[in-house]
Amino acid sequence: MKVLIVDDNESVRKIVREYLPDPVSEIYECADGLEALELYRQHLPDWVLMDWQMPGKNGVSATREIIAAFPAANVCMVTAFDDEEIRAEAFAAGARSFLLKDSLFELEAMLGVRMRKPL
């Protein structure tokens, strides 16, 4: 399984990596939404773990861009903000899942249960 982590905080990216389950064999990272589409295009990850709030291009805009180019992409919004508006905005942009940063222990179940293969 390949995963792309998009978060402007290097420490958070490191923590997310530590929570990824063993089936994840390739991990790619970038620090902002501006790079996310290009890295997605290069590596075609099974999942994108996308931060919501980043400089440059936020996670919702980056998710919208990835889904527009790759409709079968699996994007999970990973954020510290437990807010219904943010959640609704993420799903409207095409995110398939939403995970709080203080619930990263749920990553294994989310990646295993919700994974959708492109047709």
N, C-alpha and C positions, 0 to 999 in steps of 0.2 A: 504494500500500500504506500502511496506517495501523498505527502501532506505539504501544503504551502502555509506558512505562518506569516501573517501580515500584522505587524505591530510596531509602533514607533519606539517602544521601550525595549532595549536589548535585554534587560533583566527579565521582563515579562516573557519575551520569546524563549529565553532559557528555561524559565519555569514551565511554560507550555510544553517544551520538548521533553522535560522530565516526566510529564504526565501522559505522554503518548504511549500507547500499548505496543507490545512486541511486533505485531504484524506490520507496523510502520517501518518500512525499510529505507525510504528516501525522504529527507526533510529539506525543504527549501525555505528561505526566509527573505523578507524585505521589510523595510522600515516605514513604508508609506503606500497609500493607495495608488499613487502615480506609477509605481513599479509593478503592481499586482497583476495587471492584465498581461504585461509582457512576460513575466515569470510564468504565469498560467499557460500562456501560449507555448513557451519553450518546453515546459515539463509536463503539462497535462496531469496535474495531481488529481488524486481521487477526492480529496477534500481541501478546502481553503478555510483556515481558521483566521477570521478577519476581525481586527479591532474596529470599534465604532469610531472613536475620536482620534484622529491623526492630523498632523499638519499637511498641507498640500491638498490631498483629496481624501475625504473621510471614507469610512468603511462602507457606508450605504451607497455612495456614488461609485466606489470601486466595485462593489457587488453588482450593481446595476450594469456596469460596463462589462464585467465578466459574463454575466448571464445573457446579455445581449449578443455577445460573440459566441458563447458556448452554452446554449440553453439547458443542457443536461448537467452542467457544473453543480457540484455540491459545495455550498458555502454555509459555514456556521458563523454567525456573528458572536464574537467573544468580547464581552465588555464588562466593566465594573458597574455599569448603570442599569439598575433593575427598574426600568421605566416602560410602561405600556406603550407610549408613543414611539419610543426607540424600537421596541419589539415590533410594533406594527409597521414602522418604516422599513425595518430590515426585511420582514417577510414580503412587503410590497415590492421591494427591490429584487427579490428572488432568493433570499436566504432560505435554506431548508431547515435550519435549526438555529437556536439561540441559546447561548451558554454564558453564565456569569463567571467572571474570573475567580471568584471565591468558591466555585463549584467545579473546578477543573478535574476533580476526581471522577466526574461523570463523562469525561471524554471517551474513555474506553467503551462504555455502553453506547454512547452516541455514535461513535465511528463504526461500531460493529452492527448495531441494530438498524441504523438509518442509511447505511451506505447504498447508493443507487448507482448502478453501472450505466454508462451511456449506451443508448441503443445502437 
